[in-house]
Structure formats: C-alpha cells, structure tokens
Amino acid sequence: MGGELIPNSSFVFMKWPSLVKFLLGSVLGIAILLGGGLAISYYFLTRLTQAPPKPTFANDTQTNAPKSPKTPEAQARSQAPAAPAISPAVTDTP
C-alpha cells in the first residue's frame, strides 16, 4: 500500500527539470515585463518634466533680437578695441 503513493521513483525526478524551467521562465518573464515598464515610465517622465517650447503668435513682437547701435559713433565705440591699461610710472624710492 505504501508504494501506491509513489508509483515510480524515477517519475518524481523527471519533474525537476520541468519545474526548474517553469520557475526560470516565470521569473524571466516577470523581469522582462518589469524592465520594460520601468523603461517606458522613465521615458515618459523625462518627456513630461521638460518645459514645452514657448508658443509664437502672429502678433508677437521680436524681443529676442540683439539691439544694434543706430548711430555711427555708437557703432564705432562698440567695435573699437579696449584701451590697454596704463601702468603707473616707475619712481625711485629714497
């Protein structure tokens, strides 16, 4: 009667590779799903935290353009090189 519970002892050991494959496949499947979900959530989080570009409208004025001097004297002053610094005169100390 005791032998009826385990009809063939080799049958029990044949289940181990199947059980290992099942567990390994389940763990890998869950890992792949979690990794993909984390990658997609990271992508969307980085996209949502960036500020959108400022909209432009037809009646907007151009305020970002650099202001150029209008008079020729102002243009000459802005293009003239800076004068070198003059060092103090050398004097003999007593």
C-alpha positions in Angstrom: 0.0 0.0 0.0 2.8 2.5 0.7 4.2 2.0 -2.8 0.9 3.3 -4.4 1.6 6.9 -3.4 4.9 7.0 -5.4 4.4 4.5 -8.3 7.8 5.1 -9.9 10.6 7.0 -8.1 12.2 8.0 -11.5 8.9 9.7 -12.4 9.3 12.1 -9.5 12.9 13.1 -10.5 11.7 13.7 -14.1 9.6 16.5 -12.9 12.5 18.6 -11.5 13.8 19.9 -14.9 10.2 20.8 -15.9 9.7 22.6 -12.6 13.0 24.5 -12.9 12.1 25.5 -16.5 8.7 26.8 -15.3 10.2 28.8 -12.5 13.0 30.2 -14.5 10.6 31.2 -17.3 8.2 32.8 -14.9 11.0 34.8 -13.2 12.5 35.9 -16.6 9.0 36.8 -17.9 8.3 39.0 -14.9 11.7 40.6 -15.0 11.3 41.5 -18.7 7.8 42.9 -18.1 9.1 45.0 -15.1 12.1 46.2 -17.0 10.0 47.3 -20.0 7.5 49.0 -17.7 10.3 50.9 -15.9 11.9 51.9 -19.2 8.7 53.3 -20.6 7.8 55.1 -17.4 11.3 56.7 -17.3 10.9 57.8 -20.9 7.5 59.4 -20.3 8.7 61.0 -17.0 11.6 62.7 -18.7 9.3 63.9 -21.5 6.8 65.3 -19.1 9.3 67.2 -17.0 10.7 69.2 -19.9 9.1 72.6 -20.4 7.3 72.9 -23.7 8.5 75.4 -26.3 7.1 78.9 -26.0 4.3 79.4 -28.4 4.6 82.1 -31.0 1.7 84.1 -32.4 1.3 86.3 -35.5 1.0 89.5 -33.5 4.1 88.9 -31.3 7.0 91.4 -31.5 10.5 90.2 -31.9 12.1 91.0 -28.4 14.9 88.5 -28.5 16.8 90.2 -31.4 20.1 91.8 -30.3 19.9 95.6 -30.2 22.4 97.2 -32.5 23.6 100.7 -32.1 21.9 103.1 -34.5 24.4 105.9 -34.8 27.8 105.5 -36.5 29.5 106.9 -33.4 27.9 104.2 -31.2 28.9 101.6 -33.7 32.5 102.8 -33.7 32.6 102.7 -29.9 31.2 99.2 -29.8 33.7 97.9 -32.4 36.8 99.8 -31.0 39.3 97.7 -29.1 39.6 98.4 -25.4 42.5 100.7 -24.5 45.3 98.8 -22.7 45.7 99.5 -19.0 48.4 102.1 -18.3 50.7 101.0 -15.5 51.8 103.7 -13.0 55.1 105.4 -13.7 58.2 103.9 -12.1 59.6 106.1 -9.4 62.8 105.7 -7.4 62.3 105.2 -3.8 64.6 107.1 -1.4 
